[in-house]
């Protein structure tokens, strides 16, 4: 009966087999950083946090969304960097590359405002242990919301949405990248799972309205639905800022269980990721074999186009 449901047809193209990761267990660090209007200070501060995380044994280090700049539409053009130019045109980018190489760690570099031609993006860069750029994710879903009496924010006033999902094969496994508002769109997480991701990383800065309602809920949902790990990293809360972040950086396991989290203060969370649990959880709950490809499909447009 199960074969009549065509579970393999629920993903187009069919989901890839979960790849064997280069490591089974490793330590991940989430650096929940305080952010100021002083960009050179933010860069130095982030570098110190990365060094501390490495000393604590982290092999993968994750930074928050927009850690080098205030999270304000007016600030994005001022703090933006030309990543392709590098060097002095991109001091935040250069610091991350140098830190990854010197400390021999993999870095999911939170996000920074990126300038490319006439466009600005909210961009996450992933660096390997050799300091080389392994992937660059431009926030796909822009944060445009209006909750009367609570919060109004329109990223699209200054930012352009990215066009490409980003999945990176690193020394600590296959990682799918999203930024903040991207986590609300389960299709992106499903797409990453179908591409064989072990872990999803979402640098994010939820606010004091949506944070208590949805931040943990969405992380646990993305992890449980796709039976993989999810890690999020927020800036620390600054109640004097124009935009107040919720904090609560978190690591969630493949059963939707919270493995490590914190409150809103500046801190570094370090915990273990154990990929052996992925197969175990998928054996206990074989969702991939129970999908109804005869009733629904998720189409990965990018992969499908590349096969033509």
For each residue, the residues with C-beta under 8 A, 3 or more apart:
1: 4 5
2: 5 7 289 290
3: 6
4: 1 294
5: 1 2 290 291 292 293 294 295
6: 3 9 10 292 293 294
7: 2 10 288 289 290 291 292 293
8: 11 14 15 293
9: 6 12 14 293 294 297
10: 6 7 291 292 293 296 297 298
11: 8 14 15 194 291 293 297 298 300
12: 9 297 298 299 300 304
13: 300 303 304 307
14: 8 9 11
15: 8 11 193 194 195 196 288
16: 19 194 195 196
17: 196
18: 196 198 278 279 282
19: 16 169 174 196 198
20:
21: 24 172 173 174 198 275
22: 171 172 173
23: 26 59 171 172 173 275
24: 21 274 275 276
25: 272 273 274 275 276
26: 23 59 60 172 272 273
27: 56 57 58 59 60 270 271 272 273
28: 58 59 60 61 62 172 231 251 270 271 272 273
29: 53 54 56 58 60 61 62 268 269 270
30: 62 231 232 233 249 250 251 260 262 268 269
31: 46 49 50 53 61 62 63 64 233 268
32: 64 233 234 235 236 247 249 262 265 266 267 268 269
33: 42 45 46 49 63 64 67 235 236 266
34: 45 235 236 238 266
35: 42 64 66 67 68 69 70 71 235 236 238 241
36: 41 42 70
37: 70 75
38: 41 42
39: 42 43 68 69 79 91 92
40: 43 44 91
41: 36 38 44 45
42: 33 35 36 38 39 45 46 67 68 69 92
43: 39 40 46 47 68 91 92 95
44: 40 41 47 48
45: 33 34 41 42 48 49
46: 31 33 42 43 49 50 63 67 68 92 95 96 110
47: 43 44 50 51 95 99
48: 44 45 51 52
49: 31 33 45 46 52 53 63 268
50: 31 46 47 53 54 61 63 96 99 103 105 107
51: 47 48 54 55 99 103
52: 48 49 55 56 268
53: 29 31 49 50 56 58 61 105 268 270
54: 29 50 51 57 58 61 103 105
55: 51 52
56: 27 29 52 53 268 270
57: 27 54 270
58: 27 28 29 53 54 61 105 270
59: 23 26 27 28 105 106 171 172
60: 26 27 28 29 105 106 107 108 170 172 273
61: 28 29 31 50 53 54 58 105 106 107 108
62: 28 29 30 31 107 108 110 201 203 231 233
63: 31 33 46 49 50 67 96 107 108 109 110 203 233
64: 31 32 33 35 67 110 111 203 204 205 233 234 235 245 249
65: 71 110 111 122 179 180 203 204 205 233 234 235
66: 35 69 70 71 110 111 112 113 122 205 235
67: 33 35 42 46 63 64 92 110 111 112 203 235
68: 35 39 42 43 46 79 92 112 113
69: 35 39 42 66 75 76 78 79 112 113
70: 35 36 37 66 75 79 241 242 243
71: 35 65 66 75 205 235 241 242 243 245
72: 75 76 242 243
73: 76 153 154 155 157 158 159
74: 77 78 158
75: 37 69 70 71 72 78 79 113
76: 69 72 73 79 80 113 120 122 158 159
77: 74 80 113 115 120 158
78: 69 74 75
79: 39 68 69 70 75 76 112 113
80: 76 77 112 113 114 115 120
81: 89 90 91 92 93 112 113 114 115
82: 85 86 89 90 114 115 116
83: 86 90 93 114 116 123 125 136
84: 116
85: 82 89 90
86: 82 83 89 90 93 94
87: 90 94
88: 91
89: 81 82 85 86
90: 81 82 83 85 86 87 93 94
91: 39 40 43 81 88 94 95
92: 39 42 43 46 67 68 81 95 96 109 112
93: 81 83 86 90 96 97 109 112 125
94: 86 87 90 91 97 98
95: 43 46 47 91 92 98 99
96: 46 50 63 92 93 99 100 107 109 125 127
97: 93 94 100 101 127 131 132 133
98: 94 95 101 102 131
99: 47 50 51 95 96 102 103 105 107
100: 96 97 103 104 105 106 107 127 128 129 130 131
101: 97 98 104 127 129 130 131
102: 98 99 131
103: 50 51 54 99 100
104: 100 101 129
105: 50 53 54 58 59 60 61 99 100 129
106: 59 60 61 100 126 127 128 129 170 171 172
107: 50 60 61 62 63 96 99 100 126 127
108: 60 61 62 63 124 126 175 177 201 203 233
109: 63 92 93 96 112 124 125 126 127
110: 46 62 63 64 65 66 67 124 203 233
111: 64 65 66 67 122 123 124 139 179 180 203
112: 66 67 68 69 79 80 81 92 93 109 123 125
113: 66 68 69 75 76 77 79 80 81 120 121 122 123 159
114: 80 81 82 83 120 121 122 123 138
115: 77 80 81 82 119 120
116: 82 83 84 119 120 121
117:
118:
119: 115 116 160
120: 76 77 80 113 114 115 116 158 159 160
121: 113 114 116 138 139 159 160 162
122: 65 66 76 111 113 114 138 139 142 155 159 179 180
123: 83 111 112 113 114 136 137 138 139 162
124: 108 109 110 111 136 137 139 166 177 179 203
125: 83 93 96 109 112 133 135 136
126: 106 107 108 109 133 134 135 136 137 166 168 170 175 177
127: 96 97 100 101 106 107 109 131 132 133 134
128: 100 106 131 132 134 170 171
129: 100 101 104 105 106 171
130: 100 101
131: 97 98 100 101 102 127 128
132: 97 127 128
133: 97 125 126 127 136
134: 126 127 128 168 169 170
135: 125 126 166 167 168 177
136: 83 123 124 125 126 133 166
137: 123 124 126 140 162 164 165 166 177 178 179
138: 114 121 122 123 160 161 162 163 164
139: 111 121 122 123 124 142 155 159 161 162 178 179 180 181 182
140: 137 161 162 163 164 165 178 179 182 185 188
141: 161 181 182 184 185 188
142: 122 139 155 156 159 161 181
143: 153 154 155 180 181
144: 153 154 155 156
145: 151 152 153 210
146: 151 152
147: 150 151 152 209
148:
149:
150: 147 209
151: 145 146 147 207 208 209 210
152: 145 146 147
153: 73 143 144 145 207 243
154: 73 143 144 157
155: 73 122 139 142 143 144 158 159 181
156: 142 144 159 161
157: 73 154
158: 73 74 76 77 120 155
159: 73 76 113 120 121 122 139 142 155 156
160: 119 120 121 138
161: 138 139 140 141 142 156
162: 121 123 137 138 139 140
163: 138 140
164: 137 138 140 302
165: 137 140 176 188 191 192 302
166: 124 126 135 136 137 176 177
167: 135 174 175 176 177 192 195 196 197
168: 126 134 135 174 175 177
169: 19 134 173 174
170: 60 106 126 128 134 173 174 175
171: 22 23 59 106 128 129
172: 21 22 23 26 28 59 60 106 175 199 273
173: 21 22 23 169 170 198 199 273 275
174: 19 21 167 168 169 170 195 196 197 198 199
175: 108 126 167 168 170 172 197 198 199 200 201
176: 165 166 167 188 189 191 192 193 195 197 199 200 201
177: 108 124 126 135 137 166 167 168 200 201 202
178: 137 139 140 182 183 188 189 200 201 202
179: 65 111 122 124 137 139 140 182 202 203 204
180: 65 111 122 139 143 183 202 203 204 205 206
181: 139 141 142 143 155 184 185 204
182: 139 140 141 178 179 185 188 202
183: 178 180 189 202 204 218 219 222 232
184: 141 181 214 218
185: 140 141 181 182 188 189
186: 189 190 221 222 225
187: 190 191 298
188: 140 141 165 176 178 182 185 191 192
189: 176 178 183 185 186 192 193 200 222 225 226
190: 186 187 193 194 225 226 298
191: 165 176 187 188 194 195 298 300
192: 165 167 176 188 189 195 197 200 226
193: 15 176 189 190 196 197 226 227 228
194: 11 15 16 190 191 298 300
195: 15 16 167 174 176 191 192 300 303
196: 15 16 17 18 19 167 174 193
197: 167 174 175 176 192 193 200 226 228
198: 18 19 21 173 174 175 228 229 275 278
199: 172 173 174 175 176 228 229 230 231 273
200: 175 176 177 178 189 192 197 222 223 226 228 229 230 231
201: 62 108 175 176 177 178 230 231 232 233
202: 177 178 179 180 182 183 219 230 231 232 233
203: 62 63 64 65 67 108 110 111 124 179 180 232 233 234
204: 64 65 179 180 181 183 215 232 233 234
205: 64 65 66 71 180 234 235 243 245 246
206: 180 210 211 214 215 234 245 246
207: 151 153 210 211 243 244 245 246
208: 151 211 212 244 246
209: 147 150 151 212 213
210: 145 151 206 207 213 214 215 246
211: 206 207 208 214 215 245 246 247 248
212: 208 209 215 246
213: 209 210 217
214: 184 206 210 211 217 218
215: 204 206 210 211 212 218 219 232 234 246 248 250
216: 219 220 248 250 258 261
217: 213 214 220 221
218: 183 184 214 215 221 222
219: 183 202 215 216 222 223 230 232 250 252
220: 216 217 223 224 230 252 256 257 258
221: 186 217 218 224 225 256
222: 183 186 189 200 218 219 225 226 230 252
223: 200 219 220 226 227 228 229 230 252 253 254 255 256
224: 220 221 227 254 255 256
225: 186 189 190 221 222
226: 189 190 192 193 197 200 222 223
227: 193 223 224 254 255 278 281 282 285 287
228: 193 197 198 199 200 223 254 278
229: 198 199 200 223 251 252 253 254 273 275 278
230: 199 200 201 202 219 220 222 223 250 251 252
231: 28 30 62 199 200 201 202 250 251 252
232: 30 183 201 202 203 204 215 219 249 250
233: 30 31 32 62 63 64 65 108 110 201 202 203 204 249
234: 32 64 65 203 204 205 206 215 245 246 247 248 249
235: 32 33 34 35 64 65 66 67 71 205 238 245 247
236: 32 33 34 35 245 247 264 265 266 267
237: 244 245 246 247 264 265
238: 34 35 235 241 244 245
239: 244
240:
241: 35 70 71 238 244 245
242: 70 71 72
243: 70 71 72 153 205 207
244: 207 208 237 238 239 241
245: 64 71 205 206 207 211 234 235 236 237 238 241 264
246: 205 206 207 208 210 211 212 215 234 237 264
247: 32 211 234 235 236 237 262 263 264 265
248: 211 215 216 234 261 262 263 264
249: 30 32 64 232 233 234 261 262 267 269
250: 30 215 216 219 230 231 232 258 260 261 262
251: 28 30 229 230 231 258 259 260 261 269 271 273
252: 219 220 222 223 229 230 231 256 257 258 259
253: 223 229 256 257 258 259 277
254: 223 224 227 228 229 277 278 281 282
255: 223 224 227 277 281
256: 220 221 223 224 252 253
257: 220 252 253
258: 216 220 250 251 252 253 261
259: 251 252 253 271
260: 30 250 251 269 270 271
261: 216 248 249 250 251 258 269
262: 30 32 247 248 249 250 265 267 269
263: 247 248
264: 236 237 245 246 247 248
265: 32 236 237 247 262
266: 32 33 34 236
267: 32 236 249 262
268: 29 30 31 32 49 52 53 56
269: 29 30 32 249 251 260 261 262
270: 27 28 29 53 56 57 58 260
271: 27 28 251 259 260
272: 25 26 27 28
273: 25 26 27 28 60 172 173 199 229 251
274: 24 25 277
275: 21 23 24 25 173 198 229 278
276: 24 25 279 280
277: 253 254 255 274 280 281
278: 18 198 227 228 229 254 275 281 282
279: 18 276 282 283
280: 276 277 283 284
281: 227 254 255 277 278 284 285
282: 18 227 254 278 279 285 286 287 288
283: 279 280 286
284: 280 281
285: 227 281 282
286: 282 283 289 290
287: 227 282 290 291
288: 7 15 282 291
289: 2 7 286
290: 2 5 7 286 287
291: 5 7 10 11 287 288 296
292: 5 6 7 10 295 296
293: 5 6 7 8 9 10 11 296 297
294: 4 5 6 9
295: 5 292
296: 10 291 292 293
297: 9 10 11 12 293
298: 10 11 12 187 190 191 194
299: 12 304
300: 11 12 13 191 194 195 303 304
301: 304 305
302: 164 165 305 306
303: 13 195 300 306 307
304: 12 13 299 300 301 307 308
305: 301 302 308
306: 302 303
307: 13 303 304
308: 304 305
